[in-house]
Structure formats: structure tokens, C-alpha cells
């Protein structure tokens, strides 16, 4: 067949549409992580700082009746 070289690959449009949608969702998720997300280390540091603040505050409390 002399037309065999000119034929291109058959593309399933549903698969192509889903592949594009997945790529867009991944890009959006990455942007949201950068915009809103915090790492586990940042969260742990905040919890540690809050615990230190509470301990300092509780240590400065006056006993009842004093």
C-alpha cells in the first residue's frame, strides 16, 4: 500500500479528553498546594510554639485564693 506511510495514529477522543482533564486537575492541585498548603514540618512547628506559649502562660498563673 502506498498510502500506509501517510496514515496517522488513531486517537480515542475520550481518552484524549480525560488525559487533558487530568493534566488540568493536577496543575490546579499544585497551584492550590502552593497557595494554601503547609508542610507537616510547618504544622508541627506551630503546634510546638503553641504548646510553649501555653506552658509559659500556665506557669505564670497565680494560685487560687492568693
PDB file of N, H, CA, C and O in Angstrom:
ATOM      1  N   UNK A   1       0.841  -1.184   0.000  1.00  0.00           N
ATOM      2  CA  UNK A   1       0.000   0.000   0.000  1.00  0.00           C
ATOM      3  C   UNK A   1       0.880   1.238   0.000  1.00  0.00           C
ATOM      4  O   UNK A   1       1.798   1.370   0.809  1.00  0.00           O
ATOM      5  N   UNK A   2       0.592   2.105  -0.887  1.00  0.00           N
ATOM      6  H   UNK A   2      -0.154   1.998  -1.545  1.00  0.00           H
ATOM      7  CA  UNK A   2       1.410   3.307  -0.941  1.00  0.00           C
ATOM      8  C   UNK A   2       0.902   4.400  -0.005  1.00  0.00           C
ATOM      9  O   UNK A   2       1.600   5.393   0.200  1.00  0.00           O
ATOM     10  N   UNK A   3      -0.306   4.247   0.575  1.00  0.00           N
ATOM     11  H   UNK A   3      -0.873   3.440   0.409  1.00  0.00           H
ATOM     12  CA  UNK A   3      -0.841   5.248   1.487  1.00  0.00           C
ATOM     13  C   UNK A   3      -0.511   4.947   2.960  1.00  0.00           C
ATOM     14  O   UNK A   3      -0.842   5.746   3.836  1.00  0.00           O
ATOM     15  N   UNK A   4       0.112   3.849   3.232  1.00  0.00           N
ATOM     16  H   UNK A   4       0.381   3.199   2.520  1.00  0.00           H
ATOM     17  CA  UNK A   4       0.384   3.433   4.607  1.00  0.00           C
ATOM     18  C   UNK A   4       1.270   4.441   5.335  1.00  0.00           C
ATOM     19  O   UNK A   4       1.080   4.671   6.529  1.00  0.00           O
ATOM     20  N   UNK A   5       2.215   5.034   4.654  1.00  0.00           N
ATOM     21  H   UNK A   5       2.369   4.847   3.684  1.00  0.00           H
ATOM     22  CA  UNK A   5       3.114   5.974   5.299  1.00  0.00           C
ATOM     23  C   UNK A   5       2.393   7.271   5.673  1.00  0.00           C
ATOM     24  O   UNK A   5       2.772   7.931   6.641  1.00  0.00           O
ATOM     25  N   UNK A   6       1.369   7.636   4.921  1.00  0.00           N
ATOM     26  H   UNK A   6       1.062   7.100   4.135  1.00  0.00           H
ATOM     27  CA  UNK A   6       0.681   8.894   5.130  1.00  0.00           C
ATOM     28  C   UNK A   6      -0.371   8.814   6.236  1.00  0.00           C
ATOM     29  O   UNK A   6      -0.850   9.850   6.696  1.00  0.00           O
ATOM     30  N   UNK A   7      -0.736   7.619   6.671  1.00  0.00           N
ATOM     31  H   UNK A   7      -0.346   6.777   6.298  1.00  0.00           H
ATOM     32  CA  UNK A   7      -1.774   7.478   7.693  1.00  0.00           C
ATOM     33  C   UNK A   7      -1.198   7.830   9.060  1.00  0.00           C
ATOM     34  O   UNK A   7      -0.061   7.486   9.381  1.00  0.00           O
ATOM     35  N   UNK A   8      -1.993   8.509   9.839  1.00  0.00           N
ATOM     36  H   UNK A   8      -2.917   8.788   9.578  1.00  0.00           H
ATOM     37  CA  UNK A   8      -1.537   8.876  11.177  1.00  0.00           C
ATOM     38  C   UNK A   8      -2.157   7.938  12.208  1.00  0.00           C
ATOM     39  O   UNK A   8      -2.974   7.081  11.870  1.00  0.00           O
ATOM     40  N   UNK A   9      -1.764   8.108  13.450  1.00  0.00           N
ATOM     41  H   UNK A   9      -1.100   8.804  13.724  1.00  0.00           H
ATOM     42  CA  UNK A   9      -2.229   7.247  14.524  1.00  0.00           C
ATOM     43  C   UNK A   9      -3.682   7.573  14.882  1.00  0.00           C
ATOM     44  O   UNK A   9      -4.084   8.736  14.907  1.00  0.00           O
ATOM     45  N   UNK A  10      -4.444   6.538  15.152  1.00  0.00           N
ATOM     46  H   UNK A  10      -4.117   5.593  15.131  1.00  0.00           H
ATOM     47  CA  UNK A  10      -5.837   6.719  15.555  1.00  0.00           C
ATOM     48  C   UNK A  10      -5.848   7.135  17.022  1.00  0.00           C
ATOM     49  O   UNK A  10      -5.163   6.538  17.853  1.00  0.00           O
ATOM     50  N   UNK A  11      -6.638   8.172  17.333  1.00  0.00           N
ATOM     51  H   UNK A  11      -7.194   8.657  16.659  1.00  0.00           H
ATOM     52  CA  UNK A  11      -6.697   8.705  18.686  1.00  0.00           C
ATOM     53  C   UNK A  11      -8.123   8.550  19.209  1.00  0.00           C
ATOM     54  O   UNK A  11      -9.084   8.956  18.556  1.00  0.00           O
ATOM     55  N   UNK A  12      -8.245   7.960  20.387  1.00  0.00           N
ATOM     56  H   UNK A  12      -7.465   7.630  20.918  1.00  0.00           H
ATOM     57  CA  UNK A  12      -9.543   7.862  21.036  1.00  0.00           C
ATOM     58  C   UNK A  12      -9.793   9.214  21.703  1.00  0.00           C
ATOM     59  O   UNK A  12      -9.072   9.592  22.627  1.00  0.00           O
ATOM     60  N   UNK A  13     -10.792   9.932  21.248  1.00  0.00           N
ATOM     61  H   UNK A  13     -11.377   9.625  20.498  1.00  0.00           H
ATOM     62  CA  UNK A  13     -11.037  11.281  21.742  1.00  0.00           C
ATOM     63  C   UNK A  13     -11.435  11.304  23.215  1.00  0.00           C
ATOM     64  O   UNK A  13     -11.130  12.268  23.917  1.00  0.00           O
ATOM     65  N   UNK A  14     -12.115  10.253  23.697  1.00  0.00           N
ATOM     66  H   UNK A  14     -12.364   9.470  23.127  1.00  0.00           H
ATOM     67  CA  UNK A  14     -12.468  10.198  25.117  1.00  0.00           C
ATOM     68  C   UNK A  14     -11.210  10.105  25.976  1.00  0.00           C
ATOM     69  O   UNK A  14     -11.108  10.761  27.013  1.00  0.00           O
ATOM     70  N   UNK A  15     -10.256   9.287  25.539  1.00  0.00           N
ATOM     71  H   UNK A  15     -10.339   8.754  24.696  1.00  0.00           H
ATOM     72  CA  UNK A  15      -9.005   9.169  26.290  1.00  0.00           C
ATOM     73  C   UNK A  15      -8.233  10.483  26.247  1.00  0.00           C
ATOM     74  O   UNK A  15      -7.660  10.898  27.254  1.00  0.00           O
ATOM     75  N   UNK A  16      -8.213  11.124  25.117  1.00  0.00           N
ATOM     76  H   UNK A  16      -8.679  10.787  24.298  1.00  0.00           H
ATOM     77  CA  UNK A  16      -7.500  12.396  24.997  1.00  0.00           C
ATOM     78  C   UNK A  16      -8.149  13.453  25.883  1.00  0.00           C
ATOM     79  O   UNK A  16      -7.449  14.217  26.548  1.00  0.00           O
ATOM     80  N   UNK A  17      -9.468  13.505  25.900  1.00  0.00           N
ATOM     81  H   UNK A  17     -10.037  12.885  25.360  1.00  0.00           H
ATOM     82  CA  UNK A  17     -10.180  14.477  26.731  1.00  0.00           C
ATOM     83  C   UNK A  17      -9.896  14.230  28.212  1.00  0.00           C
ATOM     84  O   UNK A  17      -9.652  15.173  28.964  1.00  0.00           O
ATOM     85  N   UNK A  18      -9.927  12.972  28.627  1.00  0.00           N
ATOM     86  H   UNK A  18     -10.126  12.205  28.016  1.00  0.00           H
ATOM     87  CA  UNK A  18      -9.661  12.647  30.027  1.00  0.00           C
ATOM     88  C   UNK A  18      -8.210  12.947  30.396  1.00  0.00           C
ATOM     89  O   UNK A  18      -7.938  13.400  31.508  1.00  0.00           O
ATOM     90  N   UNK A  19      -7.284  12.703  29.485  1.00  0.00           N
ATOM     91  H   UNK A  19      -7.504  12.335  28.582  1.00  0.00           H
ATOM     92  CA  UNK A  19      -5.871  12.988  29.745  1.00  0.00           C
ATOM     93  C   UNK A  19      -5.669  14.493  29.943  1.00  0.00           C
ATOM     94  O   UNK A  19      -4.916  14.908  30.823  1.00  0.00           O
ATOM     95  N   UNK A  20      -6.334  15.300  29.131  1.00  0.00           N
ATOM     96  H   UNK A  20      -6.946  14.962  28.415  1.00  0.00           H
ATOM     97  CA  UNK A  20      -6.238  16.762  29.258  1.00  0.00           C
ATOM     98  C   UNK A  20      -6.867  17.220  30.579  1.00  0.00           C
ATOM     99  O   UNK A  20      -6.327  18.099  31.250  1.00  0.00           O
ATOM    100  N   UNK A  21      -8.003  16.627  30.950  1.00  0.00           N
ATOM    101  H   UNK A  21      -8.442  15.912  30.405  1.00  0.00           H
ATOM    102  CA  UNK A  21      -8.672  16.987  32.202  1.00  0.00           C
ATOM    103  C   UNK A  21      -7.813  16.621  33.405  1.00  0.00           C
ATOM    104  O   UNK A  21      -7.743  17.380  34.372  1.00  0.00           O
ATOM    105  N   UNK A  22      -7.155  15.453  33.351  1.00  0.00           N
ATOM    106  H   UNK A  22      -7.212  14.837  32.565  1.00  0.00           H
ATOM    107  CA  UNK A  22      -6.272  15.050  34.446  1.00  0.00           C
ATOM    108  C   UNK A  22      -5.095  16.004  34.583  1.00  0.00           C
ATOM    109  O   UNK A  22      -4.709  16.362  35.696  1.00  0.00           O
ATOM    110  N   UNK A  23      -4.529  16.413  33.465  1.00  0.00           N
ATOM    111  H   UNK A  23      -4.843  16.122  32.562  1.00  0.00           H
ATOM    112  CA  UNK A  23      -3.397  17.349  33.496  1.00  0.00           C
ATOM    113  C   UNK A  23      -3.833  18.688  34.083  1.00  0.00           C
ATOM    114  O   UNK A  23      -3.092  19.291  34.860  1.00  0.00           O
ATOM    115  N   UNK A  24      -5.014  19.156  33.726  1.00  0.00           N
ATOM    116  H   UNK A  24      -5.616  18.667  33.096  1.00  0.00           H
ATOM    117  CA  UNK A  24      -5.520  20.424  34.264  1.00  0.00           C
ATOM    118  C   UNK A  24      -5.777  20.305  35.768  1.00  0.00           C
ATOM    119  O   UNK A  24      -5.473  21.228  36.524  1.00  0.00           O
ATOM    120  N   UNK A  25      -6.335  19.172  36.204  1.00  0.00           N
ATOM    121  H   UNK A  25      -6.582  18.422  35.590  1.00  0.00           H
ATOM    122  CA  UNK A  25      -6.605  18.972  37.629  1.00  0.00           C
ATOM    123  C   UNK A  25      -5.304  18.907  38.419  1.00  0.00           C
ATOM    124  O   UNK A  25      -5.226  19.429  39.531  1.00  0.00           O
ATOM    125  N   UNK A  26      -4.298  18.280  37.863  1.00  0.00           N
ATOM    126  H   UNK A  26      -4.361  17.855  36.960  1.00  0.00           H
ATOM    127  CA  UNK A  26      -3.000  18.202  38.525  1.00  0.00           C
ATOM    128  C   UNK A  26      -2.379  19.585  38.652  1.00  0.00           C
ATOM    129  O   UNK A  26      -1.818  19.919  39.696  1.00  0.00           O
ATOM    130  N   UNK A  27      -2.471  20.382  37.610  1.00  0.00           N
ATOM    131  H   UNK A  27      -2.927  20.110  36.762  1.00  0.00           H
ATOM    132  CA  UNK A  27      -1.923  21.737  37.650  1.00  0.00           C
ATOM    133  C   UNK A  27      -2.663  22.583  38.689  1.00  0.00           C
ATOM    134  O   UNK A  27      -2.045  23.351  39.426  1.00  0.00           O
ATOM    135  N   UNK A  28      -3.982  22.439  38.741  1.00  0.00           N
ATOM    136  H   UNK A  28      -4.484  21.815  38.142  1.00  0.00           H
ATOM    137  CA  UNK A  28      -4.774  23.196  39.713  1.00  0.00           C
ATOM    138  C   UNK A  28      -4.433  22.762  41.141  1.00  0.00           C
ATOM    139  O   UNK A  28      -4.332  23.599  42.038  1.00  0.00           O
ATOM    140  N   UNK A  29      -4.256  21.452  41.351  1.00  0.00           N
ATOM    141  H   UNK A  29      -4.338  20.772  40.623  1.00  0.00           H
ATOM    142  CA  UNK A  29      -3.911  20.952  42.680  1.00  0.00           C
ATOM    143  C   UNK A  29      -2.550  21.475  43.117  1.00  0.00           C
ATOM    144  O   UNK A  29      -2.366  21.829  44.281  1.00  0.00           O
ATOM    145  N   UNK A  30      -1.612  21.526  42.208  1.00  0.00           N
ATOM    146  H   UNK A  30      -1.761  21.239  41.262  1.00  0.00           H
ATOM    147  CA  UNK A  30      -0.283  22.056  42.528  1.00  0.00           C
ATOM    148  C   UNK A  30      -0.362  23.518  42.914  1.00  0.00           C
ATOM    149  O   UNK A  30       0.281  23.944  43.873  1.00  0.00           O
ATOM    150  N   UNK A  31      -1.140  24.285  42.181  1.00  0.00           N
ATOM    151  H   UNK A  31      -1.662  23.939  41.402  1.00  0.00           H
ATOM    152  CA  UNK A  31      -1.297  25.705  42.485  1.00  0.00           C
ATOM    153  C   UNK A  31      -1.964  25.892  43.845  1.00  0.00           C
ATOM    154  O   UNK A  31      -1.570  26.771  44.611  1.00  0.00           O
ATOM    155  N   UNK A  32      -2.973  25.073  44.150  1.00  0.00           N
ATOM    156  H   UNK A  32      -3.293  24.359  43.528  1.00  0.00           H
ATOM    157  CA  UNK A  32      -3.653  25.173  45.444  1.00  0.00           C
ATOM    158  C   UNK A  32      -2.735  24.792  46.594  1.00  0.00           C
ATOM    159  O   UNK A  32      -2.793  25.398  47.664  1.00  0.00           O
ATOM    160  N   UNK A  33      -1.880  23.782  46.379  1.00  0.00           N
ATOM    161  H   UNK A  33      -1.833  23.289  45.510  1.00  0.00           H
ATOM    162  CA  UNK A  33      -0.933  23.402  47.430  1.00  0.00           C
ATOM    163  C   UNK A  33       0.025  24.551  47.720  1.00  0.00           C
ATOM    164  O   UNK A  33       0.340  24.828  48.877  1.00  0.00           O
ATOM    165  N   UNK A  34       0.478  25.208  46.679  1.00  0.00           N
ATOM    166  H   UNK A  34       0.222  24.982  45.739  1.00  0.00           H
ATOM    167  CA  UNK A  34       1.379  26.342  46.874  1.00  0.00           C
ATOM    168  C   UNK A  34       0.668  27.503  47.552  1.00  0.00           C
ATOM    169  O   UNK A  34       1.258  28.207  48.371  1.00  0.00           O
ATOM    170  N   UNK A  35      -0.590  27.699  47.213  1.00  0.00           N
ATOM    171  H   UNK A  35      -1.070  27.127  46.548  1.00  0.00           H
ATOM    172  CA  UNK A  35      -1.340  28.842  47.717  1.00  0.00           C
ATOM    173  C   UNK A  35      -1.826  28.616  49.148  1.00  0.00           C
ATOM    174  O   UNK A  35      -1.750  29.527  49.972  1.00  0.00           O
ATOM    175  N   UNK A  36      -2.320  27.424  49.454  1.00  0.00           N
ATOM    176  H   UNK A  36      -2.381  26.683  48.784  1.00  0.00           H
ATOM    177  CA  UNK A  36      -2.980  27.177  50.735  1.00  0.00           C
ATOM    178  C   UNK A  36      -2.254  26.188  51.634  1.00  0.00           C
ATOM    179  O   UNK A  36      -2.421  26.218  52.853  1.00  0.00           O
ATOM    180  N   UNK A  37      -1.476  25.339  51.061  1.00  0.00           N
ATOM    181  H   UNK A  37      -1.340  25.315  50.070  1.00  0.00           H
ATOM    182  CA  UNK A  37      -0.917  24.228  51.822  1.00  0.00           C
ATOM    183  C   UNK A  37       0.238  24.616  52.720  1.00  0.00           C
ATOM    184  O   UNK A  37       0.967  25.575  52.463  1.00  0.00           O
ATOM    185  N   UNK A  38       0.381  23.846  53.774  1.00  0.00           N
ATOM    186  H   UNK A  38      -0.211  23.068  53.984  1.00  0.00           H
ATOM    187  CA  UNK A  38       1.532  23.988  54.657  1.00  0.00           C
ATOM    188  C   UNK A  38       2.118  22.604  54.843  1.00  0.00           C
ATOM    189  O   UNK A  38       1.391  21.611  54.855  1.00  0.00           O
ATOM    190  N   UNK A  39       3.418  22.540  54.987  1.00  0.00           N
ATOM    191  H   UNK A  39       4.008  23.347  54.978  1.00  0.00           H
ATOM    192  CA  UNK A  39       4.065  21.249  55.144  1.00  0.00           C
ATOM    193  C   UNK A  39       3.823  20.724  56.554  1.00  0.00           C
ATOM    194  O   UNK A  39       3.418  21.468  57.447  1.00  0.00           O
ATOM    195  N   UNK A  40       4.075  19.452  56.735  1.00  0.00           N
ATOM    196  H   UNK A  40       4.404  18.848  56.009  1.00  0.00           H
ATOM    197  CA  UNK A  40       3.915  18.834  58.047  1.00  0.00           C
ATOM    198  C   UNK A  40       4.877  19.463  59.047  1.00  0.00           C
ATOM    199  O   UNK A  40       4.548  19.602  60.225  1.00  0.00           O
ATOM    200  N   UNK A  41       6.053  19.839  58.587  1.00  0.00           N
ATOM    201  H   UNK A  41       6.321  19.726  57.630  1.00  0.00           H
ATOM    202  CA  UNK A  41       7.033  20.480  59.470  1.00  0.00           C
ATOM    203  C   UNK A  41       6.529  21.827  59.957  1.00  0.00           C
ATOM    204  O   UNK A  41       6.685  22.159  61.132  1.00  0.00           O
ATOM    205  N   UNK A  42       5.929  22.603  59.073  1.00  0.00           N
ATOM    206  H   UNK A  42       5.801  22.333  58.119  1.00  0.00           H
ATOM    207  CA  UNK A  42       5.382  23.901  59.476  1.00  0.00           C
ATOM    208  C   UNK A  42       4.270  23.725  60.509  1.00  0.00           C
ATOM    209  O   UNK A  42       4.204  24.469  61.487  1.00  0.00           O
ATOM    210  N   UNK A  43       3.402  22.746  60.290  1.00  0.00           N
ATOM    211  H   UNK A  43       3.455  22.141  59.495  1.00  0.00           H
ATOM    212  CA  UNK A  43       2.322  22.488  61.241  1.00  0.00           C
ATOM    213  C   UNK A  43       2.878  22.048  62.589  1.00  0.00           C
ATOM    214  O   UNK A  43       2.399  22.490  63.633  1.00  0.00           O
ATOM    215  N   UNK A  44       3.890  21.176  62.574  1.00  0.00           N
ATOM    216  H   UNK A  44       4.280  20.816  61.726  1.00  0.00           H
ATOM    217  CA  UNK A  44       4.495  20.700  63.813  1.00  0.00           C
ATOM    218  C   UNK A  44       5.162  21.847  64.560  1.00  0.00           C
ATOM    219  O   UNK A  44       5.067  21.927  65.784  1.00  0.00           O
ATOM    220  N   UNK A  45       5.831  22.731  63.837  1.00  0.00           N
ATOM    221  H   UNK A  45       5.908  22.666  62.842  1.00  0.00           H
ATOM    222  CA  UNK A  45       6.457  23.888  64.474  1.00  0.00           C
ATOM    223  C   UNK A  45       5.416  24.787  65.124  1.00  0.00           C
ATOM    224  O   UNK A  45       5.638  25.292  66.225  1.00  0.00           O
ATOM    225  N   UNK A  46       4.292  24.993  64.463  1.00  0.00           N
ATOM    226  H   UNK A  46       4.112  24.583  63.569  1.00  0.00           H
ATOM    227  CA  UNK A  46       3.223  25.809  65.034  1.00  0.00           C
ATOM    228  C   UNK A  46       2.653  25.167  66.299  1.00  0.00           C
ATOM    229  O   UNK A  46       2.388  25.856  67.284  1.00  0.00           O
ATOM    230  N   UNK A  47       2.463  23.837  66.266  1.00  0.00           N
ATOM    231  H   UNK A  47       2.678  23.278  65.466  1.00  0.00           H
ATOM    232  CA  UNK A  47       1.956  23.138  67.452  1.00  0.00           C
ATOM    233  C   UNK A  47       2.952  23.252  68.609  1.00  0.00           C
ATOM    234  O   UNK A  47       2.557  23.470  69.754  1.00  0.00           O
ATOM    235  N   UNK A  48       4.227  23.106  68.306  1.00  0.00           N
ATOM    236  H   UNK A  48       4.548  22.929  67.376  1.00  0.00           H
ATOM    237  CA  UNK A  48       5.261  23.222  69.337  1.00  0.00           C
ATOM    238  C   UNK A  48       5.285  24.628  69.932  1.00  0.00           C
ATOM    239  O   UNK A  48       5.387  24.791  71.148  1.00  0.00           O
ATOM    240  N   UNK A  49       5.192  25.635  69.080  1.00  0.00           N
ATOM    241  H   UNK A  49       5.110  25.503  68.092  1.00  0.00           H
ATOM    242  CA  UNK A  49       5.200  27.020  69.560  1.00  0.00           C
ATOM    243  C   UNK A  49       3.966  27.296  70.423  1.00  0.00           C
ATOM    244  O   UNK A  49       4.058  27.984  71.440  1.00  0.00           O
ATOM    245  N   UNK A  50       2.831  26.767  70.022  1.00  0.00           N
ATOM    246  H   UNK A  50       2.756  26.208  69.196  1.00  0.00           H
ATOM    247  CA  UNK A  50       1.596  26.953  70.802  1.00  0.00           C
ATOM    248  C   UNK A  50       1.711  26.260  72.161  1.00  0.00           C
ATOM    249  O   UNK A  50       1.269  26.805  73.173  1.00  0.00           O
ATOM    250  N   UNK A  51       2.300  25.069  72.190  1.00  0.00           N
ATOM    251  H   UNK A  51       2.659  24.626  71.369  1.00  0.00           H
ATOM    252  CA  UNK A  51       2.483  24.357  73.452  1.00  0.00           C
ATOM    253  C   UNK A  51       3.421  25.141  74.377  1.00  0.00           C
ATOM    254  O   UNK A  51       3.175  25.232  75.580  1.00  0.00           O
ATOM    255  N   UNK A  52       4.490  25.704  73.818  1.00  0.00           N
ATOM    256  H   UNK A  52       4.691  25.630  72.841  1.00  0.00           H
ATOM    257  CA  UNK A  52       5.413  26.510  74.617  1.00  0.00           C
ATOM    258  C   UNK A  52       4.723  27.747  75.168  1.00  0.00           C
ATOM    259  O   UNK A  52       4.927  28.117  76.324  1.00  0.00           O
ATOM    260  N   UNK A  53       3.909  28.385  74.338  1.00  0.00           N
ATOM    261  H   UNK A  53       3.743  28.084  73.399  1.00  0.00           H
ATOM    262  CA  UNK A  53       3.190  29.586  74.761  1.00  0.00           C
ATOM    263  C   UNK A  53       2.227  29.258  75.902  1.00  0.00           C
ATOM    264  O   UNK A  53       2.150  29.995  76.885  1.00  0.00           O
ATOM    265  N   UNK A  54       1.494  28.152  75.769  1.00  0.00           N
ATOM    266  H   UNK A  54       1.557  27.554  74.970  1.00  0.00           H
ATOM    267  CA  UNK A  54       0.552  27.752  76.817  1.00  0.00           C
ATOM    268  C   UNK A  54       1.282  27.401  78.107  1.00  0.00           C
ATOM    269  O   UNK A  54       0.824  27.754  79.194  1.00  0.00           O
ATOM    270  N   UNK A  55       2.422  26.704  77.994  1.00  0.00           N
ATOM    271  H   UNK A  55       2.794  26.418  77.111  1.00  0.00           H
ATOM    272  CA  UNK A  55       3.184  26.339  79.190  1.00  0.00           C
ATOM    273  C   UNK A  55       3.690  27.590  79.896  1.00  0.00           C
ATOM    274  O   UNK A  55       3.654  27.667  81.124  1.00  0.00           O
ATOM    275  N   UNK A  56       4.158  28.561  79.135  1.00  0.00           N
ATOM    276  H   UNK A  56       4.187  28.498  78.137  1.00  0.00           H
ATOM    277  CA  UNK A  56       4.639  29.802  79.725  1.00  0.00           C
ATOM    278  C   UNK A  56       3.501  30.548  80.409  1.00  0.00           C
ATOM    279  O   UNK A  56       3.664  31.083  81.506  1.00  0.00           O
ATOM    280  N   UNK A  57       2.354  30.576  79.754  1.00  0.00           N
ATOM    281  H   UNK A  57       2.222  30.141  78.863  1.00  0.00           H
ATOM    282  CA  UNK A  57       1.197  31.262  80.300  1.00  0.00           C
ATOM    283  C   UNK A  57       0.684  30.555  81.557  1.00  0.00           C
ATOM    284  O   UNK A  57       0.346  31.213  82.541  1.00  0.00           O
ATOM    285  N   UNK A  58       0.625  29.225  81.532  1.00  0.00           N
ATOM    286  H   UNK A  58       0.900  28.690  80.733  1.00  0.00           H
ATOM    287  CA  UNK A  58       0.158  28.459  82.691  1.00  0.00           C
ATOM    288  C   UNK A  58       1.150  28.579  83.845  1.00  0.00           C
ATOM    289  O   UNK A  58       0.747  28.575  85.008  1.00  0.00           O
ATOM    290  N   UNK A  59       2.421  28.684  83.541  1.00  0.00           N
ATOM    291  H   UNK A  59       2.748  28.687  82.596  1.00  0.00           H
ATOM    292  CA  UNK A  59       3.426  28.830  84.585  1.00  0.00           C
ATOM    293  C   UNK A  59       3.343  30.157  85.307  1.00  0.00           C
ATOM    294  O   UNK A  59       3.807  30.276  86.441  1.00  0.00           O
ATOM    295  N   UNK A  60       2.762  31.150  84.669  1.00  0.00           N
ATOM    296  H   UNK A  60       2.386  31.053  83.748  1.00  0.00           H
ATOM    297  CA  UNK A  60       2.666  32.486  85.265  1.00  0.00           C
ATOM    298  C   UNK A  60       1.348  32.688  86.002  1.00  0.00           C
ATOM    299  O   UNK A  60       1.113  33.762  86.556  1.00  0.00           O
ATOM    300  N   UNK A  61       0.489  31.677  86.017  1.00  0.00           N
ATOM    301  H   UNK A  61       0.681  30.805  85.567  1.00  0.00           H
ATOM    302  CA  UNK A  61      -0.796  31.814  86.700  1.00  0.00           C
ATOM    303  C   UNK A  61      -0.603  31.891  88.211  1.00  0.00           C
ATOM    304  O   UNK A  61       0.278  31.247  88.781  1.00  0.00           O
ATOM    305  N   UNK A  62      -1.429  32.677  88.823  1.00  0.00           N
ATOM    306  H   UNK A  62      -2.144  33.200  88.361  1.00  0.00           H
ATOM    307  CA  UNK A  62      -1.414  32.764  90.279  1.00  0.00           C
ATOM    308  C   UNK A  62      -2.287  31.648  90.836  1.00  0.00           C
ATOM    309  O   UNK A  62      -3.322  31.319  90.256  1.00  0.00           O
ATOM    310  N   UNK A  63      -1.880  31.070  91.947  1.00  0.00           N
ATOM    311  H   UNK A  63      -1.039  31.338  92.419  1.00  0.00           H
ATOM    312  CA  UNK A  63      -2.702  30.004  92.531  1.00  0.00           C
ATOM    313  C   UNK A  63      -4.026  30.566  93.016  1.00  0.00           C
ATOM    314  O   UNK A  63      -4.088  31.741  93.375  1.00  0.00           O
ATOM    315  N   UNK A  64      -5.088  29.768  93.040  1.00  0.00           N
ATOM    316  H   UNK A  64      -5.037  28.812  92.749  1.00  0.00           H
ATOM    317  CA  UNK A  64      -6.389  30.251  93.502  1.00  0.00           C
ATOM    318  C   UNK A  64      -6.326  30.669  94.975  1.00  0.00           C
ATOM    319  O   UNK A  64      -5.711  29.982  95.790  1.00  0.00           O
ATOM    320  N   UNK A  65      -6.948  31.774  95.309  1.00  0.00           N
ATOM    321  H   UNK A  65      -7.448  32.333  94.647  1.00  0.00           H
ATOM    322  CA  UNK A  65      -7.000  32.281  96.653  1.00  0.00           C
ATOM    323  C   UNK A  65      -5.778  33.080  97.055  1.00  0.00           C
ATOM    324  O   UNK A  65      -5.675  33.497  98.209  1.00  0.00           O
ATOM    325  N   UNK A  66      -4.858  33.305  96.150  1.00  0.00           N
ATOM    326  H   UNK A  66      -4.941  32.966  95.213  1.00  0.00           H
ATOM    327  CA  UNK A  66      -3.643  34.054  96.526  1.00  0.00           C
ATOM    328  C   UNK A  66      -3.785  35.507  96.171  1.00  0.00           C
ATOM    329  O   UNK A  66      -2.868  36.292  96.411  1.00  0.00           O
TER     330      UNK A  66
END
